[in-house]
């Protein structure tokens, strides 16, 4: 099979997949809150990308509102802008039809990241509105990319090692090509994710890869190179080789990592590392408060009561950042205790 990504079919599949999720969720809900997005569907990468696309679109719209008559670089304006954006981020509320394009794009991006990580990152670098790639922007993307993250990490390390703070995207693409040529880590096994998608709507590899005679073209990456095709082919070979070396127990263990099973109690389910992280990063090291919150949540009657408690007492009153990885992981723990 030729490893040319079939963007057209992926987008078509993504629309169907998104429609299924939307119809399921919005049957009993009129809108979705920001804190509910990280647990919207079982494929967590889709949830992260939904938030990523939402915040990036919002940032573009905010930048378009800037007037030439005011100094937006002053410390006072920056502080006020940050405060305003933090308040807005804690009050995300999206209707079904407004959420649809975000979700469709998130599904498309997730499939691309799984089956052709090179093309995913190439699209990220080559966005039309971007002139330069900065190391800070790359680091900001890290909290959203959970699959094949090693490529992004290697790319950031290259910027850091070379002392690069910003570079025009043409050069950024060249640097990324060099990183891909030297990286030794293999991509993640796609079959586990293919199975997760197929549990909702069957995903055939023919929906992902185009045959030579189909002539599928995609305008989202205008400068696709031969290196892209070669790397995708190498990734495909590596995936199959890796899969063949795994024993049955290892395969089952990988699948288990992606299954959300309800737990009897939050206190019992979180690991030592999670307990340390939540206590220090979310509760400022206050062990007593952390224990009280866990006890309260474990005695809630359902997901809505638990989420309302966190919304009122921590998102609103203590300004928890919905983009923060620790917050997202804490929501996932709650949703595993009380499946929505």
N, C-alpha and C positions, 0 to 999 in steps of 0.2 A: 504494500500500500504506500502511495506517495504521501509524504508528510506535509502537504500544503493545507493550511488551515482553511476550513470552509466557513468564513465569517457569516455569510448569508444564512446558512442553515443553523449555525449556532444562535444567531439572533432570533430566527424563527422559533427554534426550540425554547430559547429563553423567554419569549413572549408567552408561549404555552405554559411553561413551568411557572412563570410569575403569575399568570392568570389563575392557575390552580391554587397557589398559595394565597392569593388575594381573596378568592371566592371562599376559601376555607376560613380565613381569619375574619373577614368582614361580614360573615354571616351573622355573627353575634356582636360585632363591634362596628361603630360608626367611624371611629378614628383610631389611630395608633399613636401612643406616646413615645417620646424619645427613649425612655428607659426600657421600653418593651422591644425596641428594634434589635438589641443584641441577642435576644432569644426568639426572634420571629420565626426562624425555621431551623431545622436540624443541621443544615450545612452552615456552620458558623461563619465561614468566609463570606458567604452572601450577606450576612447580617453586618459584618464589618465593612464591606464595600458599600452597602446601602448608606451607612453613616458617613463614610468617606466621601461619597458622591454628593450627599446632602450638604456637608460642611464646605466642600469645595465650590459647589454651585452658589451657596450662600455667600461665600467670600467674594466670588466674582461679582455678584449682584451688589454687595456692599461697596466694593471698589468703584463700581459704576456710578454710585450715588455721590462720590466725592466731587466737590465743586472747586474750580480753579481760584475761587475768591478767599479760600481759607487755608490756613497752615495746618495740614494734617500730620505734619512731622513734629509738632510741638508736644512736649511731655504731657501737658494737660489734656490735649485732644486725644493722644494715644491712650491715656489712662481712662478717659471717658468712653472711648470706643471699645476698649477691652471690657470695661464694666458692662456696657450695653450688650455686647456679644455674649458675655457670660450669662446674663439674665435671659436672653433669648434662647440660648442653648439649653437652659433648664426648663423651657416651656415649649418644647417641640410637640406639635399636635398635627397630624397629617391625615387627610381623608383618603379614601381608597384610590380615586383617580389621580390624585396628586402624588401618591406613593407609587403608582404603577410604573412611570418611566424610571424612577430611581431603582426600583426592584429589577426591572428588565435589564437595565444596564449592569446592575450588580451581578445578576446571573451570568450575563455574557462575559463580564470581566473574570468571574470566578472560573468558568469553563476554560477561558483562554489561559489563565494562570496555571491551571492544572495540566492542560494538554500542550501548551506552547508558552512556557514562561518567558522565553526570549521575546516573543511578539508582544506579550503583555507589557513587559518593561519598556520595550521600544515605543509602544503607544504612550506610555506614561511620560517618557522623555520628549516625544515628538508632538506634544499637544500644540495646536495652532496658536493659542494665546500665550504660550511660554516662549520667551526669548533666551533665557538663561536657566541653567540648572544649578541650584545651590545645595550645599551639603546640609543646611538646615531643613530645606524642603524634603530632601531624601530621608533624613532622620524622622521627619514628621510622618512620612508614609509608613515607617516601620511598624507602628502600632496597629495598622490596618491590614498589613500583609502577613497572613499566618501560614500560607502554603508556599513552598519553595522560597522561603525567606532568605535562604543562604545566598542567593544571587544578589539580593538587595544589600545584604550585610557586606558581601565582598566588594560591591560597588562603592559603598560608603567608606569602607576601609581604604580603598584605592584613593579616594578623594583625600582622606585624612593623611595617608602616608605621603602623598605628593604635595600636601599643603594647599589643596585647592578649596577655595571657599565658594567660587562661582565660575561657571564656564558656559559659553554659548552652546546651544543644544547640538549643533553639528559636531563639535568636539566632544560633547558629552556622549554622543552615540559611538564615536570612535573609541572612547575610553571604555564604554560598556562592552563593545566587541572584544577588546583586549582582555577584559576581565573574564568574559565567557570562554575565551580560548585557553585560559590558564587555570580555570577553576577545576578542582578535582572531585568535589562532592557531586553525587548523583541526584537527580530530581526525585521528588516523592512519587511513590507508586500511585498511578492514576486509577487502578481498578477499584480500590476502596471507595473513591469518590464517585466513580462511574456507577457503582452499586447504589450509593446513597441517592444519586439523581434518579436512577431507574426505579427506585422504590416509589417515587412520585409519578414520573413519566419516563418510560423506557428511553435510554440514551444509547444509541448505536454509534459505534466509532465512525460509521459512514455519515453520521450527522456532524462529525467533528472534522474529518479530513476529506478534502476534495480530491477526486481522481483527475488525472492529467487532462482527460477529454472534456471535463466540465467547464474549464476555463473560468472558475470563480475568481473574481477580483474584489478587493476591498479598498475603499478610498481612505480608510482610517490610518493606514500606514503606507504613505505614498512612496517611500524610499526603501521598501523591503529589499534586502540584499540576498545574495547567494549564501552568505554566512548564516543568515536566518534559517534557510532551508537545511543547510548542513547540520546546524546545531539541533534543530528539531529532530532530524533523523537520528542524531547521536543520542538525544534524550530518549527517544522511543526505544532504541536498542538497549540503553542502560536500564530503562524501566523493566523490560522483559527479562533481562539478565538478572536483575535484582530480585524480581518476583520468583524466578525459577529457583533461586538459592534459598528461599525462605521455606521453612518447614510448616506443617499444618498448624502447629501451636502458635507460631509467630504470626501467621496470617490471621488467625482468629483473634490474637491479641491486638493487632492493628485495627481490625473491625470493631472490637470492643471499645477502643478509644473513642470511636465516633458514635457510639450508641448512648442516648440519654435515658438512663434508668432512674425512676423515682427513688428517693432515699428516705429513710425513716426519720432522719433529723439532720439539720445543718451541722450541729456540733460534731456529730458522728462522721459526717461525710467529708469535712474539709481536712486537708493534710496539714502536717506541722508547718510546712513552708507557707501554705495559704494563710494559716492562722497568724503567723509572724507578719506576713505581708499586710493582711487586712488590719490587724491591730495597730501596726506602726504607720501605715500609709493612709488609712481611712479614719482611724480613731485616735490619731496622735499619741499612740503608745498607752492609751488609757485602757488597761486590761479589764477593769470593772465595768466600764461602759460597754466595751465590746461583748463581754459575757452577758450583760443585761439585754443587749440587742439580739444576740443569738437566742436567748431564752424566749424573748418576746416573739421572734419570728417563728420559732419552732412550735409555738402555741397558737399561731394564727390559724384561721379556718380555711384559708385559701390564698391563691396568688394575689388577688385584688387587695385583700386586707394587708398583706405583707408589703406589696409595692406602694400602697397608699401611705403606710407608715414611713417607709424610706423616703418617699417623695416629700412628705410634709416636714420630716425632722432632719433630713440630711441633704437632700437635693436643694430644697428651698432655703432652709435655715443655715446650713453649713456649707452651701455652695459647692457641693460635689461636682466635679467636672465629668460630664457624661462621656467625654472622649478618653478619659484616663483608663488605662488598661486594668488597673486594680478595681475600678468601679464596674467596668464591664464584666470582669470575672466574678465579682460579688453578686451581680444580677443573675449570672448564669447559675451560681450556687442556689440562689433563691428559687429560680425557675425549675431547677432540678428537684428541689424539695416539693414545690407546688407547680407541676406542669400546667401551663396555661391552656 
